[in-house]
């Protein structure tokens, strides 16, 4: 089956999570790296930041894009996104991450990124001078 988009971006809202887990840098890093491995993407690097008095931001850089999380333990909330141009759908991994954080309510948004037919159309375009051209917006997708 021919791909229509370059990648899939899952944006997740995790409500009612275990606040202890949301403040544990090692747990968060390990959970995200394991989810990357299960999704068959290549981990290149990662960075984490522990905030005081609480909260963590972490990003896993993968060859196919990224996995990022920002936590608010005091609110039992985390914002997560997983974007990949890999072959595997990242949604099962996002659901597994939510389970590991003992999430009570999960809200998912899915966006297909990089419409291949639009990219090919632009690439075939033989317009010479594009510098002064206005950016055209075809469609808008409201996520929230």
WOURBEL-V746503 format. One record per backbone hydrogen bond with DSSP energy under -1.0 kcal/mol. CO is the residue of the C=O (numbers start at 0). NH is the residue of the N-H. If there is no record, write none. Layout:
co: [CO | CO]
nh: [NH | NH]
This chain:
co: [3 | 6 | 7 | 8 | 9 | 10 | 11 | 12 | 13 | 14 | 14 | 17 | 20 | 23 | 24 | 25 | 26 | 27 | 28 | 29 | 30 | 31 | 32 | 33 | 34 | 35 | 36 | 41 | 44 | 46 | 48 | 54 | 55 | 56 | 57 | 58 | 59 | 60 | 60 | 61 | 64 | 65 | 66 | 67 | 68 | 69 | 71 | 71 | 72 | 75 | 76 | 77 | 78 | 79 | 80 | 81 | 82 | 83 | 89 | 90 | 91 | 92 | 93 | 94 | 95 | 96 | 97 | 98 | 100 | 104 | 106 | 108 | 110 | 112 | 112 | 113 | 114 | 115 | 116 | 117 | 118 | 119 | 120 | 129]
nh: [115 | 112 | 83 | 110 | 81 | 108 | 79 | 106 | 77 | 103 | 104 | 21 | 23 | 27 | 28 | 29 | 30 | 31 | 32 | 33 | 34 | 35 | 36 | 37 | 38 | 40 | 39 | 62 | 60 | 58 | 56 | 50 | 70 | 48 | 68 | 46 | 66 | 43 | 44 | 64 | 61 | 82 | 59 | 80 | 57 | 78 | 74 | 76 | 75 | 16 | 71 | 13 | 69 | 11 | 67 | 9 | 65 | 7 | 93 | 94 | 95 | 96 | 97 | 98 | 99 | 100 | 102 | 101 | 17 | 14 | 12 | 10 | 8 | 5 | 6 | 5 | 118 | 119 | 120 | 121 | 122 | 123 | 124 | 132]
